[in-house]
Amino acid sequence: MDARYYIDPDTGQPHIYNHDVGEDEVEDILEHPDDDFQGKKGARIALGQTRDGRCLQVVYSPDPGGQSVFVITAYPLTGKALAAFRRRRRKKKR
């Protein structure tokens, strides 16, 4: 899957770098999401775990045709969101 990234105008780098998330981690989640649901304004939200074990949330917009996506942001899950994600994963594995 081809992914394009929102570029932060202040840094000139993909916005995901502001959250210490790499492009390879985003692609891990988009290729094998544990959860993928509708977000706001046509965006989608994918939740998953990277090969290295980090749990991330990726906010993206699918391009027409479904061959590529525009990644808006991605960040590690923490606190209550992380606990809820882990609970849902345990329920799915049963």
C-alpha positions, -999 to 999 in steps of 0.1 A, spaced: 0 0 0 13 34 -10 12 60 19 15 97 16 21 118 48 9 152 60 40 174 61 43 197 91 48 232 77 71 242 106 96 214 102 91 202 66 89 166 79 60 142 82 38 151 111 41 116 126 77 124 135 64 149 161 49 119 179 81 98 176 64 74 151 82 62 120 68 55 86 76 17 89 55 16 121 25 33 104 27 9 75 27 -21 100 -6 -8 114 -22 -1 80 -12 -35 66 -25 -54 96 -49 -33 118 -65 -48 148 -93 -23 146 -102 0 117 -132 23 120 -148 55 106 -135 88 121 -145 124 115 -148 142 82 -142 111 61 -111 100 79 -105 65 92 -88 53 123 -66 22 125 -54 8 158 -28 -19 160 5 -32 173 37 -29 154 62 -57 149 82 -41 177 52 -42 200 42 -6 201 4 1 201 -4 29 178 -34 49 165 -32 60 129 -56 86 114 -57 84 77 -78 91 46 -81 65 19 -75 78 -16 -102 72 -43 -95 38 -58 -82 22 -26 -46 18 -37 -31 45 -15 -38 64 17 -30 99 31 -18 96 67 -28 126 87 -12 116 120 -2 87 142 7 84 178 12 58 206 -18 47 226 -14 55 263 -35 54 295 -72 45 292 -70 42 254 -42 16 256 -60 -4 283 -92 -4 262 -73 -15 231 -57 -44 250 -91 -55 264 -105 -56 229 -76 -76 216 -80 -102 244 -117 -106 236 -110 -111 199 -84 -138 206 -108 -160 226 
